[in-house]
Amino acid sequence: MTSRLSSINLRMTGKQLLCVTFTFCLVLSGCASKSKTSNQQQLQRAYIAGQQSATAQMQQQVQQASAPQVRMMGTVKNPVVPWYQGLTLARALVDSQYQNQANPTSITIYRAGNEIPIDPQSLLRGEDYPLYPSDVVVIQN
């Protein structure tokens, strides 16, 4: 009888062990799915944030493109200068942050298909030239 009781206890212990193992696996798989869900939510939030950022950048570019501007080509830090009433060539050179140590050898304004050559020395003598929206200024050294 004693051996029968011990085998029953072993069977009960075996069943309990099996039950505990199964419960433990369920708990772990539940944690894994919660973790997986959490990761998916983080990825989804990051994706949405990236979309919002890209949309904002595109809207800003469209607004800037629709705003009147003057393009500066040459050794300048800021090739796009927002146009405003009274903008002159000298001011645009300052606003674009002309970066060459030497004076330009030639400056040309392209306006509505026309080429307007400017003598750089005339700027140094104090002459200035008005700029208009969509002008392109080419500075050569």
C-alpha positions as CSV (number, residue, x, y, z in Angstrom):
1,M,0.0,0.0,0.0
2,T,2.8,2.3,0.7
3,S,4.2,1.9,-2.7
4,R,0.8,2.6,-4.2
5,L,0.6,5.9,-2.2
6,S,4.0,7.0,-3.3
7,S,3.2,6.3,-7.0
8,I,0.0,8.3,-6.7
9,N,1.9,11.1,-5.1
10,L,4.4,10.9,-8.0
11,R,1.6,11.0,-10.5
12,M,0.0,13.9,-8.8
13,T,3.4,15.6,-8.7
14,G,3.9,14.8,-12.4
15,K,0.5,16.3,-13.2
16,Q,1.2,19.3,-11.1
17,L,4.6,19.8,-12.7
18,L,3.0,19.5,-16.2
19,C,0.3,21.9,-15.1
20,V,2.8,24.4,-13.7
21,T,5.0,24.1,-16.8
22,F,2.0,24.7,-19.1
23,T,0.9,27.7,-17.0
24,F,4.4,29.1,-17.1
25,C,4.5,28.7,-20.9
26,L,1.2,30.5,-21.2
27,V,2.4,33.3,-19.0
28,L,5.5,33.7,-21.1
29,S,3.7,33.6,-24.4
30,G,1.3,36.3,-23.0
31,C,4.2,38.5,-22.1
32,A,5.8,37.9,-25.5
33,S,2.6,38.9,-27.2
34,K,2.3,42.0,-25.0
35,S,5.9,42.9,-25.8
36,K,5.3,42.2,-29.5
37,T,2.2,44.4,-29.4
38,S,4.1,47.1,-27.6
39,N,6.9,47.0,-30.2
40,Q,4.3,47.2,-33.0
41,Q,2.7,50.2,-31.3
42,Q,6.1,51.9,-31.0
43,L,6.9,51.2,-34.6
44,Q,3.5,52.5,-35.7
45,R,3.9,55.7,-33.6
46,A,7.4,56.2,-35.1
47,Y,6.0,55.7,-38.6
48,I,3.2,58.2,-38.0
49,A,5.7,60.7,-36.6
50,G,7.9,60.3,-39.6
51,Q,5.0,60.8,-41.9
52,Q,3.9,64.0,-40.1
53,S,7.5,65.3,-40.2
54,A,7.8,64.7,-43.9
55,T,4.4,66.3,-44.6
56,A,5.5,69.4,-42.6
57,Q,8.7,69.6,-44.5
58,M,6.9,69.3,-47.9
59,Q,4.4,72.0,-46.9
60,Q,7.3,74.3,-45.8
61,Q,9.0,73.7,-49.2
62,V,5.8,74.5,-51.1
63,Q,5.3,77.7,-49.1
64,Q,8.9,78.7,-49.7
65,A,8.6,77.9,-53.4
66,S,5.4,80.0,-53.7
67,A,6.9,82.9,-51.8
68,P,8.8,85.3,-54.0
69,Q,12.5,84.7,-54.0
70,V,15.8,85.5,-55.7
71,R,18.3,82.7,-56.5
72,M,22.0,83.3,-56.0
73,M,24.4,81.1,-57.9
74,G,28.1,81.2,-57.0
75,T,30.1,81.0,-53.8
76,V,27.2,81.8,-51.4
77,K,26.0,80.1,-48.2
78,N,22.3,80.8,-48.8
79,P,21.5,80.3,-52.5
80,V,17.8,81.3,-52.0
81,V,17.1,84.8,-50.8
82,P,13.5,85.7,-50.0
83,W,12.4,88.7,-52.1
84,Y,10.9,91.8,-50.5
85,Q,10.0,95.2,-51.8
86,G,13.2,97.2,-52.1
87,L,15.6,94.2,-52.3
88,T,18.8,95.2,-54.2
89,L,21.8,93.3,-55.5
90,A,24.1,94.6,-52.8
91,R,21.6,93.5,-50.1
92,A,21.1,90.1,-51.7
93,L,24.8,89.6,-51.7
94,V,24.9,90.2,-48.0
95,D,21.8,88.1,-47.3
96,S,23.1,85.2,-49.3
97,Q,26.4,85.4,-47.4
98,Y,28.9,85.7,-50.3
99,Q,31.8,83.6,-49.2
100,N,34.7,84.3,-51.5
101,Q,37.5,86.5,-50.2
102,A,38.1,88.1,-53.6
103,N,35.7,90.4,-55.3
104,P,33.6,88.8,-58.1
105,T,34.9,89.1,-61.6
106,S,31.4,89.3,-63.1
107,I,27.8,89.4,-62.0
108,T,24.9,88.6,-64.2
109,I,21.2,89.0,-63.4
110,Y,18.8,86.8,-65.4
111,R,15.3,88.3,-65.5
112,A,12.4,86.9,-67.6
113,G,14.8,85.5,-70.2
114,N,16.9,88.6,-70.3
115,E,20.6,88.7,-69.3
116,I,21.7,91.9,-67.4
117,P,25.5,92.1,-67.0
118,I,26.6,94.0,-63.9
119,D,30.1,95.5,-63.4
120,P,31.2,94.4,-59.9
121,Q,33.3,97.5,-59.6
122,S,30.1,99.6,-59.9
123,L,28.8,98.0,-56.7
124,L,32.0,98.9,-55.0
125,R,31.5,102.5,-56.2
126,G,28.1,102.6,-54.5
127,E,25.8,101.9,-57.4
128,D,23.1,99.3,-56.7
129,Y,20.5,97.5,-58.7
130,P,16.9,96.5,-57.8
131,L,16.0,92.9,-57.8
132,Y,12.6,91.4,-58.7
133,P,10.9,88.1,-57.8
134,S,12.4,85.1,-59.7
135,D,15.6,86.9,-60.6
136,V,18.6,84.6,-60.8
137,V,22.0,86.2,-60.0
138,V,25.1,84.5,-61.2
139,I,28.3,85.5,-59.4
140,Q,31.6,84.4,-61.0
141,N,35.1,84.7,-59.6
